[in-house]
Amino acid sequence: MKIPDIGDTTAENLEGLLAAAAAAATVWAQRPAAERASALMALADGLDAAADELIPVARAETFLPAGRLAGELTRTTFQLRLFAELLTDGGYLDARIDHADDAWPMGARPDIRRVLEPLGPVLVFAAGNFPFAFSVAGGDTCAALAAGCPVVLKVHPGHPRLSAAVGGVAAASLGSAGAPEGLLQLIYGTQAGRDALVDSRIRAGAFTGSIPGGRALFDLAASRPDPIPFYGELGSVNPVFVTRAAAAARGADIAAGFVASYTLGAGQFCTKPGILLVPADSKMLAALAAAARPEPARLLNEKIQSGYTAALAQLLGHDDVDPLGSLDGALVAPPAPALAATTAGALLGDPEALITECFGPAALVATYRDETELLAVARVLEGQLTATVQGEESDAVAPELIRLLAKKAGRVLWNQWPTGVSVTYAQQHGGPYPATTAPTSTSVGTAGITRFLRPVAYQGLPAHLLPAALRDANPLGIPQRVNGKLA
Amino acid sequence: MKIPDIGDTTAENLEGLLAAAAAAATVWAQRPAAERASALMALADGLDAAADELIPVARAETFLPAGRLAGELTRTTFQLRLFAELLTDGGYLDARIDHADDAWPMGARPDIRRVLEPLGPVLVFAAGNFPFAFSVAGGDTCAALAAGCPVVLKVHPGHPRLSAAVGGVAAASLGSAGAPEGLLQLIYGTQAGRDALVDSRIRAGAFTGSIPGGRALFDLAASRPDPIPFYGELGSVNPVFVTRAAAAARGADIAAGFVASYTLGAGQFCTKPGILLVPADSKMLAALAAAARPEPARLLNEKIQSGYTAALAQLLGHDDVDPLGSLDGALVAPPAPALAATTAGALLGDPEALITECFGPAALVATYRDETELLAVARVLEGQLTATVQGEESDAVAPELIRLLAKKAGRVLWNQWPTGVSVTYAQQHGGPYPATTAPTSTSVGTAGITRFLRPVAYQGLPAHLLPAALRDANPLGIPQRVNGKLA
């Protein structure tokens, strides 16, 4: 696959790109949903057809195994097709029609109709750890295009050549489906990303990455003369709570499942379980110390490696933390998976230092004496993408623990593991800060489309001037809420 | 009605209030929707029963006429009852159930279920111009309580005694309905409001008021260690575009309707039409200059009066602005309604100075030579709460004008006037910045409840640990989206 040389996007080039995005926004917003759906399908088909060319580029840049990359590409193209289906259904528009009503109790009401419309050009910052699924043609791009918004994609420096290759496939596929020029464009370099984020033509931002990087961009978006929505997914520890009964009933299975989950993809997932709470008097510590772990695996890049080593070293240097099992090879590249041990009491005493993300193949095991400590730890958590309970149905602590965790996390799991985030209708990938900067939204699943939509009401318009979604004749055949009831 | 003396809330009292709000959040979030609905109904009943005591207090503090205040109280209690109905329906929960599916195309998916849950305690800053409907028991309070969130309400300094009186009625009504202590509490003073906004127990903010005040609070919310959603409604000019054909067909009616709308409530509405675009060669300028206007009316308070006088004087001092008709009594208190004249070309040349809110009974009439100027003005607009077209069905300019205005405004009207914002299912009161700080949400209408909700997904939970809304048996009888389809 021929890929051009890549340099940072210049200010002049950025200006042209943003002008093209603004022009595309007008065209794309008016394009019927069925045609937007066709373009998403064409993009999925194009990427699938190019798999044999794209995956080697991804391997060379990210060190991820071919099987993982193939699965990720499948996820990416499935996602595009699922959103195409969503467009055909039309329920996402939340179309509402209130007919005029002279008898409305607070006083006669006029004819008002409301529908969700595209926000305008969206700036998406690609993530490093999912070179397909959270990058050029990934989740936020898919949701924005489906919503009717052009995308300016800030390429992740970890896979620039793959990004260019995917961008080339996208341009060809979208173009062949009749999409406007400028619908999906790539920019390179930190400065171009910052400049784009404060440009008035950009109407929303989306980001997946670190807390410092995401917070800086959130602050920039909020500092604009006209602040815009900024959907940042920043960091999460994804704690797992093992009840006493679960540890007794299936401690060895839980230990094996945990090791498989925290070491999956060399621990480079935002949903990696970083903390495991187990009963102090169980056999789980021994089972974990003895658990077989996968071989060392190269991390995504040198920056991730050095950040990981520093974070792990700092954790191990904490007075209340001890190694759990061997740490041979844990602090070198490629790192061997590592576990450390502490107590629930220590977590409660110093949550800032101990309940913190360590991006890579490491986790902290905390022992508790009494299940009330599980509730106490749940109460001190910051916002999380996920929180997991390994329990038994008869566990008395479970209802309260689940309730507390639902206040802190976007997704609460029972006897499963948080890694592996399926793209479905009910998926929720988000949570209170610092899991995300926008706790009311999701970056995975069909509900993600609402990130890039805003409501508009039309009052008293004749039918021919109304959006098709709001006409009484319902030419699109979509769900409409008429006078408060779904028709 | 006996009302206690009121001083600013002390830091010590604020601490107690916030602790009570946090405690109430746990109780209220778990309260079944039917019981939350009963509490809203009790609050509505309590306020209606106290009307004869509350309205005189409101009159004394705001100078608003009794009829207007009675109508506003009706709106307020209707709103509470409408949200109670919404709770009973349950569609607002957006309940989604995805059953486990081994054949899911991207790979086997687990059982995932998603529902909207309350964000936690909300800080609401009351507005000065609606002492009932956007104050203690107003729209954001209603939406937050319905969503399951306690409210800490920052009292507007323009009507502190009315606020205390409404707060007293609310405490008694909610208490009698079994609501927890601390569900709706009042705080007084700018510093208490700022301190509360940055307290970690507050999970969202809502504000209606000026651009400088709202922006300062938005910045404060965004600067928190853990930023929170901040729903600010700041300012809007609400332009009205009169087509050539409409001016010819019913110019006198349009002039009369415009005068009635911009002078309603002495122009102290956020949807007051502040700019009217009319054809230069029509008779509308003369009709407007000659239009009968209501008598001078006292503004809400001295700060509003002095701000209005200064803004109007600045507008009249602009080189491209002339008086339209008499300005006798326009710059004194109580002010007589005022009109000024300019051209569409001038608006385009200096939009920042001329397309700007002047809160009070004044408006700017801009003449255009060609209807293409209407499109040009629409393109330079900032975000608006409303934009209105007075047109004829055959107007060639209408489709493009409506489309452009829908990009800039939350509500687009046709041959109606923007003042008078009905509370309905399809209402949208919001818009791009500076109309609001959150273009994806509304402060009026049933959709406002989503401001105070966040999605939570549950993966693999046994039925007894799931929220009732997500159980297969659907004990609440609410709409559920099962495997992507509304059941």
Chai-1 contact restraints between the chains, C-beta under 6 A:
chainA,res_idxA,chainB,res_idxB,connection_type,confidence,min_distance_angstrom,max_distance_angstrom,comment,restraint_id
A,T74,B,M106,contact,1.0,0.0,6.0,A-B,restraint_1
A,R75,B,M106,contact,1.0,0.0,6.0,A-B,restraint_2
A,F78,B,P105,contact,1.0,0.0,6.0,A-B,restraint_3
A,F78,B,M106,contact,1.0,0.0,6.0,A-B,restraint_4
A,R96,B,Y425,contact,1.0,0.0,6.0,A-B,restraint_5
A,R96,B,A426,contact,1.0,0.0,6.0,A-B,restraint_6
A,D98,B,T424,contact,1.0,0.0,6.0,A-B,restraint_7
A,D98,B,Y425,contact,1.0,0.0,6.0,A-B,restraint_8
A,D98,B,A426,contact,1.0,0.0,6.0,A-B,restraint_9
A,P105,B,F78,contact,1.0,0.0,6.0,A-B,restraint_10
A,M106,B,T74,contact,1.0,0.0,6.0,A-B,restraint_11
A,M106,B,R75,contact,1.0,0.0,6.0,A-B,restraint_12
A,M106,B,F78,contact,1.0,0.0,6.0,A-B,restraint_13
A,M106,B,V423,contact,1.0,0.0,6.0,A-B,restraint_14
A,R109,B,S422,contact,1.0,0.0,6.0,A-B,restraint_15
A,R109,B,T424,contact,1.0,0.0,6.0,A-B,restraint_16
A,P110,B,Q416,contact,1.0,0.0,6.0,A-B,restraint_17
A,I112,B,T424,contact,1.0,0.0,6.0,A-B,restraint_18
A,I112,B,A426,contact,1.0,0.0,6.0,A-B,restraint_19
A,I112,B,Q427,contact,1.0,0.0,6.0,A-B,restraint_20
A,R113,B,A426,contact,1.0,0.0,6.0,A-B,restraint_21
A,R114,B,A426,contact,1.0,0.0,6.0,A-B,restraint_22
A,R114,B,Q428,contact,1.0,0.0,6.0,A-B,restraint_23
A,A222,B,A222,contact,1.0,0.0,6.0,A-B,restraint_24
A,D226,B,Y433,contact,1.0,0.0,6.0,A-B,restraint_25
A,P227,B,Y433,contact,1.0,0.0,6.0,A-B,restraint_26
A,E393,B,P462,contact,1.0,0.0,6.0,A-B,restraint_27
A,A398,B,L465,contact,1.0,0.0,6.0,A-B,restraint_28
A,I402,B,L465,contact,1.0,0.0,6.0,A-B,restraint_29
A,A406,B,V456,contact,1.0,0.0,6.0,A-B,restraint_30
A,R411,B,A457,contact,1.0,0.0,6.0,A-B,restraint_31
A,V412,B,Y458,contact,1.0,0.0,6.0,A-B,restraint_32
A,L413,B,Q459,contact,1.0,0.0,6.0,A-B,restraint_33
A,L413,B,G460,contact,1.0,0.0,6.0,A-B,restraint_34
A,W414,B,G460,contact,1.0,0.0,6.0,A-B,restraint_35
A,W414,B,L461,contact,1.0,0.0,6.0,A-B,restraint_36
A,N415,B,G460,contact,1.0,0.0,6.0,A-B,restraint_37
A,Q416,B,P110,contact,1.0,0.0,6.0,A-B,restraint_38
A,Q416,B,Q459,contact,1.0,0.0,6.0,A-B,restraint_39
A,Q416,B,G460,contact,1.0,0.0,6.0,A-B,restraint_40
A,S422,B,R109,contact,1.0,0.0,6.0,A-B,restraint_41
A,V423,B,M106,contact,1.0,0.0,6.0,A-B,restraint_42
A,T424,B,D98,contact,1.0,0.0,6.0,A-B,restraint_43
A,T424,B,R109,contact,1.0,0.0,6.0,A-B,restraint_44
A,T424,B,I112,contact,1.0,0.0,6.0,A-B,restraint_45
A,Y425,B,R96,contact,1.0,0.0,6.0,A-B,restraint_46
A,Y425,B,D98,contact,1.0,0.0,6.0,A-B,restraint_47
A,Y425,B,G484,contact,1.0,0.0,6.0,A-B,restraint_48
A,A426,B,R96,contact,1.0,0.0,6.0,A-B,restraint_49
A,A426,B,D98,contact,1.0,0.0,6.0,A-B,restraint_50
A,A426,B,I112,contact,1.0,0.0,6.0,A-B,restraint_51
A,A426,B,R113,contact,1.0,0.0,6.0,A-B,restraint_52
A,A426,B,R114,contact,1.0,0.0,6.0,A-B,restraint_53
A,Q427,B,I112,contact,1.0,0.0,6.0,A-B,restraint_54
A,Q428,B,R114,contact,1.0,0.0,6.0,A-B,restraint_55
A,Q428,B,P455,contact,1.0,0.0,6.0,A-B,restraint_56
A,Q428,B,A457,contact,1.0,0.0,6.0,A-B,restraint_57
A,Y433,B,D226,contact,1.0,0.0,6.0,A-B,restraint_58
A,Y433,B,P227,contact,1.0,0.0,6.0,A-B,restraint_59
A,P439,B,R454,contact,1.0,0.0,6.0,A-B,restraint_60
A,T440,B,R454,contact,1.0,0.0,6.0,A-B,restraint_61
A,R454,B,P439,contact,1.0,0.0,6.0,A-B,restraint_62
A,R454,B,T440,contact,1.0,0.0,6.0,A-B,restraint_63
A,P455,B,Q428,contact,1.0,0.0,6.0,A-B,restraint_64
A,V456,B,A406,contact,1.0,0.0,6.0,A-B,restraint_65
A,A457,B,R411,contact,1.0,0.0,6.0,A-B,restraint_66
A,A457,B,Q428,contact,1.0,0.0,6.0,A-B,restraint_67
A,Y458,B,V412,contact,1.0,0.0,6.0,A-B,restraint_68
A,Q459,B,L413,contact,1.0,0.0,6.0,A-B,restraint_69
A,Q459,B,Q416,contact,1.0,0.0,6.0,A-B,restraint_70
A,G460,B,L413,contact,1.0,0.0,6.0,A-B,restraint_71
A,G460,B,W414,contact,1.0,0.0,6.0,A-B,restraint_72
A,G460,B,N415,contact,1.0,0.0,6.0,A-B,restraint_73
A,G460,B,Q416,contact,1.0,0.0,6.0,A-B,restraint_74
A,L461,B,W414,contact,1.0,0.0,6.0,A-B,restraint_75
A,P462,B,E393,contact,1.0,0.0,6.0,A-B,restraint_76
A,L465,B,A398,contact,1.0,0.0,6.0,A-B,restraint_77
A,L465,B,I402,contact,1.0,0.0,6.0,A-B,restraint_78
A,G484,B,Y425,contact,1.0,0.0,6.0,A-B,restraint_79
